[in-house]
Amino acid sequence: MTTTERNPAVQTLLECTLARHKTMFLATSGSDGSWVSGVYFAEDGPQRLVLVLRSGAGR
């Protein structure tokens, strides 16, 4: 998701959340059913994340 609008309160919340937590859960669903997995991430510049997924995990 991208936006050209900037909201300082949202930006501050995002920065604080990313600084405190380096893992999250990523979930999706499709014709094969639902999928969820824990992921690690690292910041790679302002508002850019690199996700590390483990193949085959989460089913």
Sequence and secondary structure as in RCSB ss.txt:
>XXXX:A:sequence
MTTTERNPAVQTLLECTLARHKTMFLATSGSDGSWVSGVYFAEDGPQRLVLVLRSGAGR
>XXXX:A:secstr
   S   HHHHHHHHHHHHH SEEEEEEEETTEEEEEEEEEEE STT EEEE  TT   
